[in-house]
Amino acid sequence: MSAPDRTAAGSNQILFTPYRGGNVSLPNRLVMAPMTRERAPGGLLGDESIAYYKRRAEAGMGLIITEGTWIDHPVASHRKSAPRFYGEDALAQWRRVADAVHEAGAKIMPQLWHVGTGRGTGEHGFNPQLAAMGPSGIAFSKIGIENAQQLYSPMTDNDIQSCIEAFGEAAQSAHRLGFDGIELHAAHGYLIDQFFWKVTNRRTDSYNGSVRDRTRFAVEIVRQCRRKTHPQFPISLRFSQWKPVDYGATIADNPFELQEFLEPLVEAGVDIFHCSTRRYWQPAFEGNELTLAGWTKKISGKTTMAVGSVGLDKEHQTSLVERKQGYVTQTAPIDRLLDLLEREEFDLIAVGRAVLADPAWPRKIREDAWSDLVPYSTAIRDIMY
């Protein structure tokens, strides 16, 4: 792994130093975080979406991680308006996205997605006649430590195998189309994360038990993706402690459990750990100032990416009332980010809402054009440009 340029210590330029680590090679440390846009009728991207990704690449993002894309599994989706990563019509459009981003000088990975029981009734997704599925059938919308309910059937061995194969097929398509890797969406209470979290995983077989046992599903997906691509094809895995229905949720209560969680995923072949937090700077565990990304890098030795409220003064989903009524999130300094990068606590930083609001965010940061930054608002969230 290459260290940041010490001559640029404390300056914005540290964000723009190249990164080399293992299978990962990027022009700088800035990553566009995956953000669902729901601008793909029938799961098919249009020209507007291609231009959307290209603009952010042109402005200086080193890596684009696409919005979540459906794998080819009958009950993967809960929205037909989110893009699919299967079918020649959809893949042809994704090839155009990859070509446009490469032309602009950035790299790109699709995020591969299955929502599990987050699908609910499935009425807005593909195959609405089919029921949602999860490791133990615990409903995403009903999750809570005290009131988790089993509303759907637990996944059978055949269900598990079909999902693993679908992730592998999507990875193979990404490799064939010229993408620079893939990201597995294993965070935020979706299918892979439902295996990680003891609240939603109540199985009595080898997919549950210890923290390590609960990684088995993800491990088998990673291995299948590796078999379907190439030994040097980068695989990123996004994980989170928090869930949208429980911000205090954990899959690892301390560094020892985090090690038990990470080790089998490293052994399986994960190249990048994308550590999703609501505030990138917050300590992960009591009694130590290291962030989740910091602990992950220390334990795994792998390329590690932080994310969470970069450049903004409010975290994501501060208040559902505010979101419904409309609000503006003001721009904020990134001094803490620069300090953590300088200390090599993590390697990469993913930027979400700030670059959604302002496609030119990387260029403006590089040029110290702070007064020109566009604040994020719910009005901006609901358009694409």
Sine and cosine of phi, psi and omega as CSV:
sin_phi,cos_phi,sin_psi,cos_psi,sin_omega,cos_omega
0.00,0.00,0.69,-0.73,0.02,-1.00
-1.00,-0.03,0.66,-0.75,0.00,-1.00
-0.99,0.12,0.38,-0.93,0.08,-1.00
-0.87,0.49,0.39,-0.92,0.02,-1.00
-0.93,0.37,0.94,-0.34,-0.07,-1.00
-0.92,0.40,-0.36,0.93,0.03,-1.00
-0.94,0.33,-0.30,0.95,0.01,-1.00
-0.98,-0.22,0.24,0.97,-0.07,-1.00
-0.81,0.58,0.75,-0.67,0.04,-1.00
0.99,0.14,-0.09,1.00,0.01,-1.00
-0.97,-0.22,0.26,-0.96,0.04,-1.00
-0.89,0.46,-0.39,0.92,-0.12,-0.99
-0.91,0.42,-0.30,0.95,0.02,-1.00
-0.88,0.48,-0.45,0.89,0.04,-1.00
-0.93,0.36,-0.34,0.94,-0.16,-0.99
-0.95,-0.32,0.25,0.97,0.10,-0.99
-0.99,0.16,0.61,-0.79,0.01,-1.00
-0.88,0.47,0.41,-0.91,0.05,-1.00
-0.83,-0.55,0.73,-0.69,0.10,-0.99
-0.72,-0.69,0.83,-0.56,0.03,-1.00
-0.31,-0.95,0.91,-0.42,-0.02,-1.00
0.86,0.51,-0.80,-0.61,0.02,-1.00
-0.99,0.14,-0.01,1.00,-0.15,-0.99
-0.97,-0.22,0.80,-0.60,0.03,-1.00
-0.67,-0.74,0.89,-0.46,-0.08,-1.00
-0.73,-0.68,0.48,-0.88,-0.01,-1.00
-0.94,0.34,-0.40,0.92,0.07,-1.00
-0.36,-0.93,-0.15,-0.99,-0.13,-0.99
-0.99,-0.10,0.01,1.00,-0.09,-1.00
-1.00,-0.03,0.77,-0.64,-0.01,-1.00
-0.81,-0.58,0.72,-0.69,0.15,-0.99
-0.99,0.17,0.86,-0.51,-0.02,-1.00
-0.94,0.34,0.49,-0.87,0.06,-1.00
-0.94,0.35,0.75,-0.66,0.00,-1.00
-0.64,-0.77,0.87,-0.48,-0.01,-1.00
-0.90,0.43,0.79,-0.61,-0.06,-1.00
-0.94,-0.35,-0.40,0.92,0.00,-1.00
0.80,0.60,0.78,0.63,0.05,-1.00
-0.84,-0.54,0.58,0.81,-0.07,-1.00
-0.75,-0.67,0.98,0.19,-0.01,-1.00
-0.83,0.56,0.78,-0.63,-0.03,-1.00
0.92,0.39,0.29,0.96,0.00,-1.00
0.99,0.14,0.21,0.98,-0.11,-0.99
-0.92,-0.40,0.86,-0.51,0.04,-1.00
-0.93,0.37,0.49,-0.87,0.09,-1.00
-0.90,-0.43,-0.09,-1.00,-0.03,-1.00
-0.87,0.50,-0.55,0.83,-0.01,-1.00
-0.86,0.51,-0.66,0.75,-0.02,-1.00
-0.94,0.33,-0.60,0.80,0.03,-1.00
-0.89,0.45,-0.70,0.72,0.02,-1.00
-0.91,0.42,-0.59,0.81,0.01,-1.00
-0.86,0.52,-0.74,0.67,0.01,-1.00
-0.94,0.34,-0.65,0.76,-0.04,-1.00
-0.89,0.46,-0.64,0.77,-0.01,-1.00
-0.86,0.52,-0.67,0.74,-0.02,-1.00
-0.95,0.32,-0.55,0.84,0.09,-1.00
-0.92,0.39,-0.68,0.74,-0.01,-1.00
-0.89,0.46,-0.50,0.87,-0.04,-1.00
-0.99,0.17,-0.16,0.99,0.12,-0.99
0.86,-0.51,0.18,0.98,0.11,-0.99
-0.92,0.39,0.70,-0.71,0.00,-1.00
-0.98,0.21,-0.58,0.81,-0.01,-1.00
-0.66,-0.75,0.71,-0.70,0.13,-0.99
-0.97,-0.26,0.83,-0.56,0.22,-0.98
-0.97,-0.24,0.85,-0.52,-0.12,-0.99
-0.94,0.34,0.25,-0.97,0.19,-0.98
-0.83,0.55,0.34,-0.94,0.01,-1.00
-0.85,0.53,0.70,-0.72,-0.01,-1.00
-0.83,-0.56,0.65,-0.76,-0.07,-1.00
-0.95,0.32,0.74,-0.67,0.21,-0.98
-0.98,0.22,0.25,-0.97,-0.07,-1.00
-1.00,0.08,0.96,0.28,0.06,-1.00
-0.74,-0.67,0.64,-0.76,-0.17,-0.98
-0.83,0.56,-0.53,0.85,-0.06,-1.00
-0.86,-0.52,0.55,0.84,0.02,-1.00
-0.95,0.30,-0.52,0.86,-0.25,-0.97
-0.98,-0.20,0.41,-0.91,0.22,-0.98
-0.80,-0.61,0.03,1.00,0.06,-1.00
-0.57,-0.82,0.83,-0.56,0.09,-1.00
-0.95,0.30,-0.26,0.96,-0.04,-1.00
-0.99,0.10,-0.11,0.99,0.13,-0.99
-1.00,-0.02,0.53,-0.85,-0.15,-0.99
-0.96,0.28,0.49,-0.87,0.09,-1.00
-0.98,-0.21,0.43,-0.90,0.03,-1.00
-0.90,-0.44,0.77,0.64,0.06,-1.00
-0.36,-0.93,0.33,-0.94,-0.09,-1.00
1.00,0.03,0.74,-0.67,-0.09,-1.00
-0.88,0.48,-0.53,0.85,0.02,-1.00
-0.91,0.42,-0.71,0.71,0.01,-1.00
-0.93,0.36,-0.67,0.74,-0.03,-1.00
-0.92,0.40,-0.53,0.85,0.06,-1.00
-0.88,0.47,-0.63,0.78,0.03,-1.00
-0.94,0.33,-0.61,0.79,0.04,-1.00
-0.91,0.41,-0.56,0.83,0.09,-1.00
-0.88,0.48,-0.64,0.77,0.04,-1.00
-0.89,0.45,-0.64,0.77,0.05,-1.00
-0.88,0.48,-0.77,0.64,-0.02,-1.00
-0.86,0.51,-0.68,0.73,0.00,-1.00
-0.89,0.45,-0.67,0.74,-0.03,-1.00
-0.91,0.41,-0.66,0.75,0.00,-1.00
-0.92,0.39,-0.67,0.74,0.03,-1.00
-0.89,0.45,-0.64,0.76,0.02,-1.00
-0.87,0.49,-0.52,0.85,-0.01,-1.00
-1.00,0.09,-0.05,1.00,0.11,-0.99
0.99,-0.12,0.13,0.99,0.00,-1.00
-0.94,-0.33,0.14,-0.99,0.11,-0.99
-0.94,-0.33,0.25,-0.97,-0.13,-0.99
-0.50,-0.87,0.63,-0.78,0.08,-1.00
-0.73,-0.68,0.69,-0.73,0.13,-0.99
-0.99,0.17,0.61,-0.80,0.14,-0.99
-1.00,-0.04,0.82,-0.57,-0.08,-1.00
-0.99,-0.14,0.71,-0.70,-0.32,-0.95
-0.66,-0.75,0.66,-0.75,0.22,-0.97
-0.62,-0.78,0.80,-0.60,-0.13,-0.99
-1.00,0.07,-0.19,0.98,-0.02,-1.00
0.88,0.47,-0.72,-0.70,-0.02,-1.00
-0.97,0.26,-0.09,1.00,0.15,-0.99
-0.90,0.44,-0.21,0.98,0.06,-1.00
-0.91,0.40,-0.44,0.90,-0.05,-1.00
0.88,0.47,-0.75,-0.66,-0.01,-1.00
-0.96,0.27,-0.29,0.96,0.01,-1.00
0.98,0.19,0.13,0.99,-0.11,-0.99
-0.91,0.42,-0.40,0.92,-0.02,-1.00
-0.97,-0.22,-0.01,1.00,-0.01,-1.00
-0.97,-0.23,-0.10,-1.00,0.09,-1.00
-0.96,0.27,0.48,-0.88,-0.01,-1.00
0.81,0.59,0.84,0.54,-0.08,-1.00
-0.89,0.45,-0.29,0.96,0.01,-1.00
-0.96,0.27,-0.21,0.98,-0.05,-1.00
-0.99,-0.13,0.59,-0.81,-0.03,-1.00
-0.98,0.18,0.45,-0.89,0.10,-1.00
-0.91,0.42,0.32,-0.95,0.06,-1.00
-0.62,-0.78,0.46,-0.89,0.05,-1.00
-0.41,-0.91,0.08,-1.00,-0.08,-1.00
-0.82,0.57,-0.64,0.77,-0.01,-1.00
-0.77,-0.63,0.18,0.98,0.03,-1.00
0.96,0.28,0.30,0.95,-0.01,-1.00
-0.98,0.21,0.81,-0.58,-0.10,-0.99
-0.95,0.32,0.78,-0.62,0.03,-1.00
-0.83,0.56,-0.69,0.73,-0.08,-1.00
-0.97,0.26,-0.19,0.98,-0.04,-1.00
-0.92,-0.39,0.07,1.00,-0.10,-1.00
-0.89,0.45,0.61,-0.79,0.12,-0.99
-0.03,-1.00,0.49,-0.87,-0.04,-1.00
-0.85,0.53,-0.58,0.82,-0.08,-1.00
-1.00,-0.09,-0.40,0.92,-0.16,-0.99
-0.79,-0.61,0.42,0.91,0.05,-1.00
-0.87,0.49,0.70,-0.72,-0.06,-1.00
-0.78,-0.62,0.64,-0.77,0.07,-1.00
-1.00,0.00,0.97,-0.24,-0.04,-1.00
-0.95,-0.31,-0.21,0.98,-0.02,-1.00
-0.77,-0.63,0.26,-0.96,-0.03,-1.00
-0.96,0.28,0.65,-0.76,0.11,-0.99
-0.88,0.48,0.49,-0.87,0.00,-1.00
-0.93,0.37,0.67,-0.74,0.10,-0.99
-0.99,0.12,0.15,-0.99,0.08,-1.00
-0.86,0.51,-0.61,0.79,0.03,-1.00
-0.92,0.40,-0.62,0.78,0.05,-1.00
-0.87,0.48,-0.72,0.70,-0.01,-1.00
-0.88,0.48,-0.72,0.69,-0.04,-1.00
-0.91,0.42,-0.62,0.79,-0.01,-1.00
-0.92,0.40,-0.58,0.81,0.06,-1.00
-0.93,0.38,-0.69,0.72,0.02,-1.00
-0.85,0.53,-0.71,0.70,-0.01,-1.00
-0.91,0.41,-0.60,0.80,0.00,-1.00
-0.92,0.40,-0.64,0.77,0.08,-1.00
-0.89,0.47,-0.67,0.74,0.01,-1.00
-0.89,0.46,-0.66,0.75,0.03,-1.00
-0.90,0.44,-0.63,0.78,0.03,-1.00
-0.91,0.41,-0.66,0.75,0.05,-1.00
-0.88,0.48,-0.67,0.74,0.01,-1.00
-0.88,0.47,-0.65,0.76,0.04,-1.00
-0.89,0.45,-0.67,0.75,0.01,-1.00
-0.88,0.48,-0.68,0.73,0.02,-1.00
-0.89,0.46,-0.70,0.72,-0.02,-1.00
-0.91,0.42,-0.57,0.82,-0.06,-1.00
-0.99,0.16,-0.13,0.99,0.04,-1.00
1.00,-0.08,0.26,0.97,0.09,-1.00
-0.93,0.37,0.31,-0.95,-0.11,-0.99
-0.99,-0.12,0.28,0.96,-0.02,-1.00
0.57,-0.82,-0.12,-0.99,0.07,-1.00
-0.69,-0.72,0.35,-0.94,0.20,-0.98
-0.84,-0.54,0.73,-0.69,0.09,-1.00
-1.00,-0.07,0.82,-0.58,0.02,-1.00
-0.99,0.13,0.99,-0.14,-0.03,-1.00
-0.88,-0.47,0.57,0.82,-0.07,-1.00
-0.79,-0.61,0.05,-1.00,0.28,-0.96
0.87,0.50,0.47,0.88,0.10,-0.99
0.99,0.15,0.20,0.98,0.05,-1.00
-1.00,0.08,-0.11,-0.99,-0.29,-0.96
-0.81,0.59,-0.81,0.58,-0.05,-1.00
-0.87,0.49,-0.66,0.76,0.01,-1.00
-0.91,0.41,-0.49,0.87,0.04,-1.00
-0.90,0.43,-0.45,0.89,0.13,-0.99
-0.97,0.26,-0.58,0.81,-0.02,-1.00
-0.92,0.40,-0.62,0.79,-0.22,-0.98
-1.00,0.00,0.81,-0.58,-0.07,-1.00
-0.90,0.43,-0.36,0.93,0.04,-1.00
-0.93,0.37,-0.60,0.80,-0.04,-1.00
-0.98,-0.18,-0.25,0.97,0.04,-1.00
-0.96,-0.29,0.97,-0.23,0.02,-1.00
-0.85,-0.52,0.46,0.89,-0.03,-1.00
-0.93,0.36,0.36,-0.93,0.01,-1.00
-0.91,-0.40,0.28,0.96,0.01,-1.00
-0.94,-0.35,-0.31,-0.95,-0.10,-0.99
-0.97,0.26,-0.03,1.00,0.07,-1.00
-1.00,0.02,0.07,1.00,0.05,-1.00
-0.58,-0.81,0.24,-0.97,-0.04,-1.00
0.69,-0.73,-0.97,-0.26,0.05,-1.00
-0.99,0.15,0.14,-0.99,0.11,-0.99
-0.82,0.57,-0.70,0.72,0.02,-1.00
-0.87,0.50,-0.68,0.74,0.00,-1.00
-0.87,0.49,-0.58,0.81,-0.04,-1.00
-0.96,0.28,-0.16,0.99,0.09,-1.00
-1.00,0.04,-0.09,1.00,-0.17,-0.99
-0.84,0.54,-0.69,0.73,-0.01,-1.00
-0.86,0.51,-0.74,0.67,0.02,-1.00
-0.89,0.45,-0.66,0.75,0.02,-1.00
-0.86,0.52,-0.69,0.72,-0.01,-1.00
-0.93,0.36,-0.53,0.85,0.08,-1.00
-0.92,0.39,-0.73,0.68,0.01,-1.00
-0.85,0.52,-0.71,0.70,0.00,-1.00
-0.89,0.45,-0.62,0.79,0.02,-1.00
-0.93,0.38,-0.66,0.75,0.05,-1.00
-0.89,0.46,-0.63,0.78,0.04,-1.00
-0.91,0.42,-0.70,0.72,0.01,-1.00
-0.88,0.48,-0.56,0.83,-0.09,-1.00
-1.00,0.06,-0.09,1.00,-0.06,-1.00
-0.85,-0.53,-0.97,-0.25,-0.11,-0.99
-0.38,-0.92,0.51,-0.86,-0.01,-1.00
-0.84,0.55,-0.48,0.88,-0.02,-1.00
-0.98,-0.20,0.14,0.99,0.00,-1.00
-0.98,0.21,0.89,-0.46,-0.11,-0.99
-0.90,0.43,0.69,-0.72,0.08,-1.00
-0.86,-0.52,0.87,-0.49,0.08,-1.00
-0.98,-0.21,0.58,-0.82,0.08,-1.00
-0.80,-0.60,0.87,-0.50,0.03,-1.00
-1.00,-0.07,0.81,-0.58,0.05,-1.00
-0.73,-0.69,0.31,-0.95,0.01,-1.00
-0.56,-0.83,0.47,-0.88,0.23,-0.97
-0.98,0.22,-0.79,0.62,-0.11,-0.99
-0.95,0.31,0.42,-0.91,0.11,-0.99
-0.82,-0.57,0.48,-0.88,0.00,-1.00
-0.85,0.53,-0.40,0.92,0.01,-1.00
-0.99,-0.13,-0.04,1.00,-0.02,-1.00
-0.35,-0.94,1.00,-0.04,-0.04,-1.00
-0.91,0.41,-0.35,0.94,0.00,-1.00
-1.00,-0.04,0.09,1.00,-0.05,-1.00
-0.92,0.40,0.46,-0.89,0.07,-1.00
-0.65,-0.76,0.54,-0.84,0.20,-0.98
-0.96,-0.28,-0.24,0.97,0.09,-1.00
-0.62,-0.79,0.86,-0.52,-0.08,-1.00
-1.00,0.03,-0.16,0.99,-0.04,-1.00
-0.32,-0.95,0.15,-0.99,-0.03,-1.00
-0.87,0.50,-0.51,0.86,-0.01,-1.00
-0.92,0.38,-0.66,0.76,0.06,-1.00
-0.94,0.35,-0.57,0.82,0.06,-1.00
-0.89,0.45,-0.63,0.78,0.06,-1.00
-0.89,0.45,-0.66,0.75,0.03,-1.00
-0.90,0.44,-0.53,0.85,0.03,-1.00
-0.96,0.27,-0.70,0.71,-0.14,-0.99
-0.98,0.21,-0.62,0.79,-0.15,-0.99
-0.83,0.56,-0.74,0.68,0.00,-1.00
-0.92,0.40,-0.48,0.88,0.02,-1.00
-0.95,0.30,-0.61,0.79,0.11,-0.99
-0.89,0.46,-0.73,0.69,-0.01,-1.00
-0.88,0.48,-0.55,0.83,-0.01,-1.00
-0.95,0.30,-0.44,0.90,0.05,-1.00
0.82,-0.57,0.29,0.96,0.08,-1.00
-0.92,0.39,0.73,-0.68,0.00,-1.00
-0.99,-0.16,-0.54,0.84,-0.05,-1.00
-0.75,-0.66,0.74,-0.67,0.17,-0.99
-0.96,-0.27,0.88,-0.48,-0.01,-1.00
-0.98,-0.18,0.97,-0.23,-0.18,-0.98
-1.00,-0.04,0.98,-0.19,-0.10,-0.99
-1.00,0.09,0.90,-0.44,0.09,-1.00
-0.77,-0.64,0.29,-0.96,0.03,-1.00
-0.99,0.14,-0.38,0.92,0.04,-1.00
-0.64,-0.77,0.94,-0.33,-0.17,-0.99
-0.87,0.49,-0.40,0.91,-0.13,-0.99
-1.00,-0.02,-0.15,0.99,-0.11,-0.99
-0.96,0.27,0.63,-0.78,0.08,-1.00
-0.88,0.48,0.56,-0.83,-0.04,-1.00
-0.99,0.13,-0.59,0.81,-0.09,-1.00
-0.71,-0.70,0.51,-0.86,-0.01,-1.00
-0.89,0.46,0.65,-0.76,0.09,-1.00
1.00,-0.02,0.06,1.00,0.01,-1.00
-0.48,-0.88,0.63,-0.78,-0.09,-1.00
-1.00,0.09,-0.12,0.99,-0.01,-1.00
-0.88,0.48,0.67,-0.74,0.09,-1.00
-0.97,0.22,0.11,-0.99,0.06,-1.00
-0.87,0.49,-0.67,0.75,0.05,-1.00
-0.90,0.43,-0.61,0.79,0.01,-1.00
-0.90,0.44,-0.72,0.69,0.06,-1.00
-0.89,0.45,-0.65,0.76,-0.03,-1.00
-0.89,0.46,-0.69,0.73,0.02,-1.00
-0.92,0.40,-0.67,0.74,-0.01,-1.00
-0.87,0.49,-0.66,0.75,-0.06,-1.00
-0.98,0.19,-0.71,0.71,-0.16,-0.99
-1.00,0.04,-0.53,0.85,-0.11,-0.99
0.96,0.29,0.11,0.99,-0.03,-1.00
-1.00,-0.09,0.25,-0.97,0.13,-0.99
-0.83,0.56,0.76,-0.65,-0.10,-1.00
-0.78,-0.62,0.69,-0.73,-0.05,-1.00
-0.86,-0.51,0.76,-0.65,0.08,-1.00
-0.98,-0.18,0.35,-0.94,0.04,-1.00
-0.34,-0.94,0.45,-0.89,0.11,-0.99
0.70,-0.71,0.99,-0.16,0.11,-0.99
0.89,0.45,0.58,0.82,0.03,-1.00
-0.93,0.38,0.81,-0.58,0.10,-1.00
0.96,0.29,0.23,0.97,-0.03,-1.00
-0.75,-0.66,0.40,-0.92,-0.07,-1.00
-0.99,-0.11,0.03,1.00,0.07,-1.00
-0.70,-0.71,0.64,-0.77,0.05,-1.00
-0.97,0.24,0.23,-0.97,0.02,-1.00
-0.88,0.48,0.70,-0.71,0.05,-1.00
0.84,0.54,0.73,0.69,0.08,-1.00
-0.84,0.54,-0.69,0.72,-0.03,-1.00
-0.49,-0.87,0.81,-0.59,0.04,-1.00
-0.91,0.42,-0.54,0.84,0.04,-1.00
-0.89,0.45,-0.72,0.69,0.04,-1.00
-0.86,0.51,-0.66,0.75,-0.04,-1.00
-0.89,0.45,-0.64,0.77,-0.02,-1.00
-0.95,0.30,-0.60,0.80,-0.05,-1.00
-0.99,0.13,-0.32,0.95,-0.05,-1.00
0.99,-0.10,0.72,-0.70,0.02,-1.00
-0.44,-0.90,0.30,-0.95,0.04,-1.00
-0.91,-0.42,0.74,-0.67,0.09,-1.00
-0.98,-0.22,0.91,-0.42,-0.08,-1.00
-0.95,0.30,0.42,-0.91,0.08,-1.00
-0.93,0.37,0.43,-0.90,-0.04,-1.00
-0.63,-0.78,0.41,-0.91,0.01,-1.00
-0.89,0.45,0.35,-0.94,0.02,-1.00
-0.88,-0.48,0.47,0.88,-0.03,-1.00
-0.85,0.52,-0.69,0.73,0.00,-1.00
-0.89,0.46,-0.62,0.78,0.03,-1.00
-0.88,0.48,-0.73,0.68,-0.01,-1.00
-0.88,0.47,-0.62,0.79,0.01,-1.00
-0.91,0.41,-0.69,0.73,-0.01,-1.00
-0.92,0.39,-0.60,0.80,0.08,-1.00
-0.91,0.41,-0.67,0.75,0.01,-1.00
-0.88,0.47,-0.58,0.81,0.02,-1.00
-0.99,0.15,0.00,1.00,0.02,-1.00
0.86,0.51,0.56,0.83,0.05,-1.00
-0.93,0.38,-0.56,0.83,0.13,-0.99
-0.55,-0.83,0.12,-0.99,-0.16,-0.99
-0.97,-0.23,-0.59,0.81,-0.12,-0.99
-0.75,-0.66,0.42,-0.91,0.06,-1.00
-0.78,-0.62,0.79,-0.61,0.04,-1.00
-1.00,-0.09,0.71,-0.70,-0.04,-1.00
-0.89,-0.45,0.80,-0.60,-0.05,-1.00
-0.95,-0.30,-1.00,-0.06,-0.14,-0.99
-0.86,0.52,-0.54,0.84,-0.02,-1.00
-0.88,0.47,-0.65,0.76,-0.01,-1.00
-1.00,0.08,-0.31,0.95,0.16,-0.99
-0.93,0.37,-0.69,0.73,-0.01,-1.00
-0.95,0.32,-0.57,0.82,-0.12,-0.99
-0.71,-0.70,0.99,-0.10,-0.01,-1.00
-0.83,0.56,-0.46,0.89,-0.04,-1.00
-1.00,-0.01,0.23,0.97,-0.06,-1.00
-0.78,0.63,-0.74,0.67,-0.01,-1.00
-0.87,0.50,-0.70,0.72,-0.01,-1.00
-0.90,0.43,-0.67,0.75,-0.01,-1.00
-0.92,0.40,-0.61,0.79,0.06,-1.00
-0.90,0.43,-0.69,0.72,-0.02,-1.00
-0.89,0.45,-0.56,0.83,-0.04,-1.00
-1.00,-0.04,0.09,1.00,-0.04,-1.00
0.85,0.53,0.56,0.83,0.00,-1.00
-1.00,-0.03,0.87,0.49,-0.11,-0.99
-0.88,0.47,-0.62,0.79,-0.06,-1.00
-0.94,0.35,-0.26,0.96,-0.02,-1.00
-1.00,-0.03,-0.10,1.00,-0.04,-1.00
-0.91,0.41,0.61,-0.79,-0.01,-1.00
-0.99,-0.11,0.83,-0.56,0.03,-1.00
-0.92,0.40,0.43,-0.90,0.07,-1.00
-1.00,0.10,0.61,-0.79,0.06,-1.00
-0.54,-0.84,0.29,-0.96,0.05,-1.00
-0.91,0.42,-0.46,0.89,0.05,-1.00
-0.91,0.42,-0.67,0.74,0.04,-1.00
-0.92,0.40,-0.64,0.77,-0.01,-1.00
-0.81,0.59,-0.56,0.83,-0.13,-0.99
-1.00,0.01,0.11,0.99,0.09,-1.00
-0.83,-0.56,0.17,-0.98,0.07,-1.00
-0.77,-0.64,0.81,-0.59,0.07,-1.00
-0.43,-0.90,0.00,0.00,0.00,0.00
